[in-house]
Amino acid sequence: MALAMVQGHVSDLLLEEAVRRTQPYQLQLLFHGLTAPGFLFASGFVAGLPRAPLAPRAALRRARRILFVLAVGYALQLPYFSLVKTAQATTSEKAALFACHALQVIAVTQLLVLGLQLLFPRRWTVVTGTLAAAVTLLGPLVWRSGVSTQLAPWLSPYLDERTGSSFPFFPYGAFVLAGTVAGALLGRQVPAQRHRRAVRAGLLLLALGVPLSWVLRGLVDFWKISPGYVLLRLAGLLLILRLVEAAAARALPGVRTLAQLGRETLLVYVLHLVLLFGGVAFGASPLLALGGGLSLPGAFAVIALLLPVLILAARAWSRAKALFPAKSQLALAFVTLWFAFAFVLRPW
């Protein structure tokens, strides 16, 4: 999913319009429909692996990490590297700041799951699974109701795409919720049982998603909010999970590198966005000047240059955390505090 994410963003930014209109390009977009749900599902899967409820200190540590992810998500969307100037931003700039994208929906949904684990320590998987089903089925009604127009600017983006959100809680929170349930029910099982359960669950979701998509055809947007499409993507993710585990068990070439990218997904996500688009603290990326002007070989050349940088960064940060855990955390805290103080104190 990390590789597909980089390829998709590079293609969207740099490929010329003539290439984006070709049939092969449109076909690959079907696969990219799994990229963001894959990240959301995987984040939930990992969160569901530890036995709940967590000890108070462990729950506090997880909440702190989740809030850091949420802060990074909003930091990437800042219109200006200044609190004063951001407060005076235009309506459209503030809408872009508060939009709900991948990191926001991951963080908010995981905080919700953490609360459910504390409230329902023995039955949290049942409650979370029920909530995932509700988010999936109620999504079209929430989008159509227009209730988001009555809410505060920072809250309404979580309900639908009206304000520019790419991944609002309806329906994308369902992937995080379903992932936590999968992590608890599949991740702790012995391999043989996990494999059978994953395949059976994937086939069941497929069997439910196909007729539901047909029934709702023409009533809801299949590619965005259809409950049937949500079930089909969850089915695909469970089957991909099985294939990835099989590849890892056989130690296929490249699996270790992919695993390292997976463990450092947040770093890869942030770094590739900064390299492609720049950021308020780094200025604009030089690649923006090439936007919409590259042929297919040119775009693949950019991908070939980006991937080693991302892999080396993930490997270096992973090794630093393993060898110098305390110093790594101190460095991260220093960068975070520097960014926060600079943002607050810069006048314009």
C-alpha positions in Angstrom: 0.0 0.0 0.0 2.9 2.4 0.7 4.3 1.7 -2.8 0.9 2.2 -4.4 0.4 5.4 -2.4 3.7 6.9 -3.8 2.9 5.7 -7.3 -0.6 7.1 -7.2 0.4 10.6 -5.8 3.3 10.9 -8.3 1.0 10.0 -11.2 -1.8 12.3 -10.1 0.6 15.2 -9.7 3.0 14.8 -12.7 1.4 12.8 -15.5 0.1 14.8 -18.4 -3.6 14.8 -19.0 -3.4 12.7 -22.2 -1.9 9.8 -20.2 -4.5 10.1 -17.4 -7.3 9.7 -20.0 -6.0 6.4 -21.3 -7.7 3.1 -20.3 -4.7 1.6 -18.6 -4.4 4.6 -16.3 -8.2 4.4 -15.5 -7.9 0.7 -14.7 -5.0 1.2 -12.2 -7.3 3.7 -10.4 -9.4 0.7 -9.4 -6.5 -0.7 -7.5 -5.8 2.6 -5.9 -9.3 2.5 -4.4 -7.8 0.0 -1.9 -4.8 2.1 -1.0 -6.3 4.5 1.6 -8.7 1.8 3.0 -5.6 -0.4 3.3 -3.8 2.1 5.5 -6.9 2.6 7.6 -7.6 -1.1 8.0 -3.9 -1.8 8.8 -3.8 0.9 11.4 -6.8 -0.6 13.1 -5.4 -4.2 12.8 -2.3 -3.2 14.7 -4.4 -1.4 17.4 -6.5 -4.5 17.8 -3.6 -6.9 18.5 -2.9 -6.1 22.2 -5.4 -7.5 24.7 -7.9 -5.0 25.9 -8.4 -3.2 28.2 -4.9 -1.8 28.3 -3.3 -0.8 31.6 -3.8 2.9 32.4 -0.2 3.8 31.5 -0.3 1.8 28.3 -3.6 3.4 27.3 -2.1 6.9 28.1 0.9 6.1 25.9 -1.3 5.0 23.0 -3.5 8.1 23.4 -0.4 10.3 23.3 0.8 8.6 20.1 -2.6 8.9 18.5 -2.8 12.6 19.3 0.6 13.1 17.7 -0.7 11.5 14.5 -3.7 13.8 14.6 -1.4 16.8 15.1 0.8 15.8 12.2 -2.3 15.5 10.0 -3.4 19.0 10.7 0.2 20.4 10.5 0.4 19.1 6.9 -2.6 21.1 6.1 -1.6 24.4 7.6 -2.1 27.3 5.1 0.7 29.3 6.7 3.6 28.7 9.1 2.2 31.3 11.5 -0.7 31.1 14.0 -1.5 34.8 13.5 -1.6 34.5 9.7 -3.6 31.2 9.9 -6.2 32.8 12.1 -6.7 35.4 9.3 -6.9 32.8 6.5 -9.6 32.9 4.0 -12.7 30.6 4.2 -11.4 28.3 1.6 -8.0 28.0 3.3 -9.6 27.2 6.6 -11.8 24.6 4.9 -8.6 23.0 3.6 -7.0 23.1 7.1 -10.0 21.4 8.7 -10.5 18.8 6.0 -10.5 15.2 7.1 -7.9 13.1 5.4 -6.2 9.8 6.2 -4.3 10.7 9.4 -7.3 12.5 10.9 -9.8 9.6 10.4 -7.2 7.1 11.7 -6.5 9.2 14.8 -10.1 10.0 15.7 -11.4 6.5 15.1 -8.6 4.9 17.1 -9.3 7.3 20.0 -12.9 6.1 19.8 -11.8 2.5 19.8 -9.6 3.2 22.9 -12.7 4.6 24.6 -14.8 1.6 23.7 -12.1 -0.8 25.0 -12.2 1.0 28.4 -16.0 1.1 28.5 -16.6 -2.4 27.2 -13.5 -4.4 28.2 -14.9 -7.8 27.5 -17.3 -7.1 24.6 -15.5 -4.2 22.8 -15.1 -6.3 19.6 -18.8 -6.8 19.4 -19.5 -3.1 20.1 -16.8 -2.0 17.6 -18.0 -4.4 14.9 -21.6 -3.1 15.4 -20.4 0.5 15.1 -18.5 -0.4 11.9 -21.6 -1.8 10.4 -23.6 1.3 11.4 -21.1 3.6 9.9 -21.1 1.6 6.7 -24.9 1.4 6.4 -25.7 5.0 7.6 -23.1 6.6 5.4 -25.4 7.4 2.5 -28.1 8.9 4.8 -25.5 11.1 6.6 -24.2 12.4 3.3 -27.6 13.0 1.9 -29.0 14.7 5.1 -26.7 17.7 4.9 -26.3 17.7 8.7 -22.7 18.6 8.3 -23.7 22.1 7.2 -25.1 22.7 10.7 -21.9 21.8 12.5 -18.8 23.7 13.5 -16.1 24.1 10.7 -13.7 21.8 12.4 -16.3 19.0 12.9 -18.3 19.0 9.7 -15.5 17.6 7.5 -15.7 14.3 9.5 -19.2 13.6 8.2 -19.0 14.0 4.4 -17.0 15.4 1.5 -18.8 18.8 1.2 -15.9 20.8 2.7 -13.2 18.9 0.7 -12.5 15.9 2.9 -10.9 13.0 1.1 -11.7 10.4 3.8 -14.5 11.5 6.1 -15.5 9.2 9.0 -18.5 8.1 7.0 -17.6 5.7 5.5 -13.8 5.5 6.0 -14.0 5.1 9.8 -15.5 1.7 9.1 -12.2 0.5 7.8 -10.3 1.4 11.0 -13.1 -0.1 13.2 -13.2 -3.3 11.1 -9.4 -3.5 11.2 -9.3 -3.4 15.0 -11.9 -6.2 15.2 -9.8 -8.2 12.6 -6.7 -7.6 14.7 -8.3 -9.0 17.8 -10.1 -11.9 16.2 -7.5 -12.9 13.6 -4.2 -11.5 14.7 -4.0 -13.5 17.9 -4.9 -16.9 16.3 -2.4 -19.6 15.3 -1.6 -19.3 11.6 -3.8 -22.1 10.3 -6.8 -20.8 12.1 -6.1 -17.2 11.2 -5.8 -18.1 7.5 -9.1 -20.0 7.4 -10.9 -17.2 9.2 -9.4 -14.5 7.0 -10.4 -16.3 3.8 -13.9 -17.2 5.1 -14.5 -13.6 6.3 -13.3 -12.2 3.0 -15.6 -14.5 1.0 -18.6 -13.7 3.2 -18.0 -10.0 2.8 -17.7 -10.5 -0.9 -21.0 -12.5 -1.0 -22.7 -9.7 0.9 -21.1 -6.8 -1.0 -22.0 -7.9 -4.5 -25.8 -8.1 -4.1 -25.9 -5.1 -1.8 -24.1 -3.1 -4.5 -26.6 -4.3 -7.1 -29.6 -3.4 -4.9 -28.2 0.2 -4.3 -27.2 0.7 -7.9 -28.4 4.1 -9.0 -29.4 5.1 -5.5 -26.0 5.9 -4.0 -22.6 6.7 -5.5 -20.9 3.3 -5.7 -17.3 4.6 -5.8 -17.6 6.9 -2.7 -20.3 6.0 -0.2 -22.0 2.7 -1.2 -22.1 0.2 1.7 -21.7 -2.5 -1.0 -18.4 -1.0 -2.1 -17.2 -0.7 1.5 -17.9 -4.5 2.0 -16.1 -5.3 -1.3 -13.0 -3.4 -0.3 -13.0 -5.0 3.1 -13.2 -8.4 1.4 -10.3 -7.5 -0.8 -8.2 -6.3 2.1 -8.7 -9.5 4.0 -7.7 -11.6 1.0 -4.7 -9.3 0.4 -3.7 -9.8 4.1 -3.7 -13.5 3.5 -1.5 -13.2 0.4 0.9 -10.8 2.1 1.3 -13.2 5.1 2.0 -16.0 2.7 4.7 -14.0 0.9 6.3 -13.1 4.3 6.3 -16.7 5.4 8.1 -17.7 2.3 10.6 -14.8 2.7 10.1 -13.7 -0.9 12.6 -11.1 -2.2 11.8 -7.6 -1.1 9.5 -8.6 1.7 11.9 -7.3 4.4 12.1 -3.9 2.7 8.3 -3.8 2.4 8.0 -4.7 6.0 10.3 -1.8 7.0 8.2 0.6 5.0 5.1 -0.7 6.7 6.6 -0.3 10.2 7.5 3.3 9.4 4.4 4.2 7.4 3.9 7.6 9.2 7.4 8.7 8.2 7.0 7.5 4.7 3.6 9.2 4.4 4.8 12.6 5.6 8.2 12.5 3.8 6.7 11.6 0.4 4.1 14.4 0.7 6.8 16.9 1.6 9.0 15.8 -1.3 6.1 16.0 -3.8 4.2 19.0 -2.6 6.5 20.8 0.0 5.1 22.2 3.2 4.6 25.4 5.2 7.9 24.8 7.0 9.9 23.7 3.9 8.5 25.8 1.1 7.2 24.5 -2.2 8.6 21.4 -3.8 10.4 21.8 -7.1 8.4 18.9 -8.5 5.3 21.1 -8.5 6.8 22.9 -11.5 6.5 19.7 -13.4 2.9 19.2 -12.5 0.8 17.7 -15.4 3.7 17.8 -17.8 5.5 14.4 -17.6 5.1 11.3 -19.8 4.8 7.8 -18.3 8.5 7.1 -18.4 9.2 10.5 -16.8 6.8 9.8 -13.9 8.3 6.4 -13.4 11.7 7.9 -13.3 10.6 10.2 -10.5 9.2 7.2 -8.6 12.5 5.4 -9.1 14.3 8.3 -7.5 11.8 8.7 -4.6 11.6 5.1 -3.5 15.3 4.8 -2.4 15.0 8.0 -0.4 11.9 6.7 1.4 13.4 3.3 2.0 16.7 4.7 3.3 14.8 7.1 5.6 12.6 4.3 6.9 15.6 2.1 7.5 17.6 4.8 9.2 14.8 5.9 11.5 14.0 2.3 12.4 17.6 1.6 13.2 18.0 4.7 15.3 15.0 3.8 17.4 16.4 0.3 17.9 19.9 1.5 18.9 19.1 4.7 20.7 15.4 4.6 21.8 15.7 7.4 24.3 17.6 9.7 22.1 15.3 9.1 19.2 12.3 10.0 21.3 14.1 13.1 22.5 14.9 14.1 18.9 11.3 13.7 17.9 10.1 15.7 20.9 12.6 18.5 20.0 11.4 18.7 16.4 7.8 18.7 17.6 8.4 21.5 20.1 10.4 23.5 17.6 7.6 23.4 15.1 4.9 24.3 17.7 6.9 27.2 19.1 7.8 28.5 15.6 4.2 28.3 14.5 3.0 30.2 17.6 5.7 32.9 17.7 6.1 33.7 14.0 4.2 37.0 13.5 3.6 36.6 9.8 
